[in-house]
Amino acid sequence: MDSDIQTAIRSAQRGDLMASACVRSGFDILAARRRFVWCRNNDCAWYLYWLGADVLGWVLVSWRGKETAPAYPDIFDLYVREGYRGRGIGTELVRFCEDIAQKWGFKKMGLAVNRDSNPRALALYLHLGYRPTTGTPYVDGVYDGWEDWVVDMEKEFE
């Protein structure tokens, strides 16, 4: 990435919806609008990673956790645009959420990952200090007929 272009991570705003719709194939302005409204109504934050005027990735975090771990925040969607993966953007997004969680007094952060279909994400989370809390995968959701079998992971802050 060009070092002269500014990077930033910030909360998604209504005016960011068109830029966020360009991040992932099949994610359009209507999907971005639904996500924006859903986050506002569910104590969830949607943070965008900007490089100049382009959104290159995002992370969603539920500050109320999730059903299997409601005591601490949970990252439930981390995505980096094709062509920009492996450049540290995912790491920056996760650490951004961890910093906020720690400032708010949380001692842990959680997430879930599909070990089989997303080995790069699993490797990233292990590298960042997340450890599996469940050994048995469970169905986190069904997307276009595909079952997403995940395991929960968590990281304790020092």
Secondary structure, 3 states (H helix, E strand, C coil): CCCCCCEEEEECCHHHHHHHCCCCCCCCHHHHHHHHHHHHHCCEEEEEEEECCEEEEEEEEECCCECCECCCCEEEEEEECCCCCCCCHHHHHHHHHHHHHHHCCCCEEEEEECCCCCHHHHHHHHHCCCEECCCCCEEEEEECCEEEEEEEEEEECC
